[in-house]
């Protein structure tokens, strides 16, 4: 079998750094012929430079991956640096015999930490505190004392207890929270015990949690998972945290729920349209904290992604079955 593995992405300083890190990871695995192909080249030239590749790693949301896989002919796996694979047509690739794998949890710790940071920031109006100091208005942060909360005793509902959700649960154990979860995936007793979360059905989680944090992939089953029905079920004091994918939340319904005080607040690292549109009210709402889809941003995440992707590429090169396959839904 061929040992050619291609990283496909735009040529810039970031890609040079990524290539250097990934080459070091490939050298550790051994037997991998790693190539970088500029995604901004004409399509015919990209095909030519990808000939013989058994693994393709898109760096960024590249279009035309299915057609490229068909033209290459030798491809066995599209491996992502990211956890999300919603931008890839997995069903069409499956018909070509090409699997799709995510990063195996390379950024799970960073995203879990970020989700908890958003919980803390919303509960303590941290964004207002920081802004007051920068603006020179010292302690002029708005909100009554009852708008400031700790996490102690709060019921945190985790939607999706996978690599990220389980890490959120484990980290919150020390915050003296009650942790429940809902998931379509069945986990064994050992996994659940390690996470320290109790399973409840989705509706119970939504209606009883003080904080709901979303950790699911984006697919046809999870698009607008949180919409009018769910916001009407939530406590008026509840907080929604989203660090997975923007379209998991019906944003118009969320804005309505926040404006009408149907729910208390939200902490978001993702939005339905990114970059967020200038007329979107969420960033300027008093009860919302928005960060720019950088929950994964930690140098440790990048090192992990390079190592994990090359480990999986090595499996393909050796004729072994890859890990972390994401099935079409």
Protein Blocks (a to p, Z undefined) as FASTA:
>chain_A
ZZbdcddddddfklmmmmmmmmmmmmmngoiacddddfkbcfklmmmmmgoiabdcdedj
dehklmmmmmnopacbdcdfbfblklpcfklmmmnopacddehommmmmmmmmmmmmmmm
mmnommmmmmmmmnongoilgjifklpccfehpacddehjafklmmmmmmmmmnopacdd
ddfbdcdfklmmmnopacddfklmmmmpfbdcddddddfklgokbcfklmmmpcfkbccd
dfkbfklpcfklmmmmmmnomambdcdfbdfbdcddfklmklmpfkbccdehillgcfkl
mmmmmmmmmmmmmmmmnopacehiacdZZ
